Amino acid sequence: MGYRTKHIGTRIFAALRPSPRVPTMPWSAQGSNWWASPATLVVLFLGLALFGIGEGALVAAGLGNAPWTVLAQGLARRTPLDIGGATIVVSLVVLLGWIPLRQRPGLGTVGNVVVIGLVLDVASRALPRPDAFVWQLLQVAAGIVTIAVASALYLTANLGPGPRDGWMTGLQRRTGIGIATVRTTIELCALLLGIALGGHAGLGTIAFAILVGYALAAIFRLLVWVTRPRPGVDVALETD
């Protein structure tokens, strides 16, 4: 194998290897968490809208909701709250967890609550509800990939993470553990707690909890690779 072939292989490997942190992109906001250039705002709201579509795909697939919805279901079973009220309570508790992490909210935090909810409601009604198991699995996979791309877009806008993403980015920053490992651990903890409280999980729920963190980190790496200049230099590899 020649040097050129090895060099191309190294570049492809570096592009696909999951990124250990949220990267800074050309569109990332600098300074304020509440305002940015039009291009950054477009990236932010595109990401939020895609996230709602991805969540809607999971709901419509019928193989289980996201782990945090399972947690809200379990809390609703154990308290007088309905699932909507339980979701709000969970979000408030998560936001309180930002305090020791010194995580700052921003426009993206507010948009995460408002935009995703609105798009999710429309998408879950409009997207197909397949009966065949294979098509259900494919829709779950599409939903996970869509959510990973969406999360990568709005997080790299750098205008504040969503309530749950704040734990992910805050813990990654404080501990230095890779973003994929942190996200997967958080999702699995939410899932297990939700099941313990009586929430309903399915195959799609488990797949989401295990895969979404690594899919997100891979999309981060891919975005960096796509947008970086193309000088003839080796790509530095980061370790998780």
Beta strands, then each sheet from edge to edge (+ up, - down):
end
